[in-house]
């Protein structure tokens, strides 16, 4: 995934020998030039993990569901998948387990995704292995949703948009993850170098796209009622991500400052990439001509 790719490269840049786990060759393809060895296996299938940790000193996991698919639940992946990794690590003589969690997890226990993650963290703390739990605020890639909404003409915010966050670039967070291998800290609360309100992030997206600012704030009570209704009529894969976003966007999510990469530069790169993509699609579209008599 987004963070895993950055972490593999960061490990290699620091001189580590890296075995990368992915559920398919296609998922591993983007990092094959950085990893020393590729291992295909499913964290939800313990038998497929045999030999994964042989000769390994440290296990790093950012494994979890962003959007549910394949019939798997948060309990299946965020908890049991990581639990399977931990079991293999313990039986193979691994010395340390580094896990990526979520900042403010203690305030998000009502969110299904976070419940599964926190249950695993509780198990990790009881493990004989040394460990570090990294709790980031949010990734720059998550903030791309603001660009997407701004591109469509309007950004919707949960609450009044005044809550704050300092998101972090994946490459900067990867450096923190590598540092954690030699850290004695058992938990690191991690954010980027700049603190924004959600309204400021929305405005930044419009500025980068050179579009007029159109921002609509959805009241907390309305969102809470909508999520409550969804819980009864929609599967968790539908309301789960919305429940998580609504929760984090109506609280401050500010971690200790790390890194130097700026959100505006990330937005500009994304905007430029989208512009090139659009031009390329236009160039590949069929050319229609009118035949004159």
Buried (B, 14 or more C-beta within 10 A) or exposed (E): BBBBBBBBBBBBEEEBEBBBBBBEEEBBEEBEEBBEEBBBBBBBEBEBBEEBBEEBEBBBBBBBBEEBEEEBBBBBBBBBBBBBBBBBBBEBEBEBBBBBBBBBBEEBEEBBBBBBBBBBBEBBEEBEBBBBBBBBBBBBBBBBBBBEBBBEEBBBBBBBBEBBBBBBBBBBBBBBBBBBBEBEEEBBBBBBBBBBBBBBBBBBBBEBBEBEBBBEBBEBEEBBEBBEEBBEEEEBBBBBBBBBBBBBBBBBBBBEBBBEBBBEEBBEEBBEEBEEEEEEEEEEEEEEEEEEE
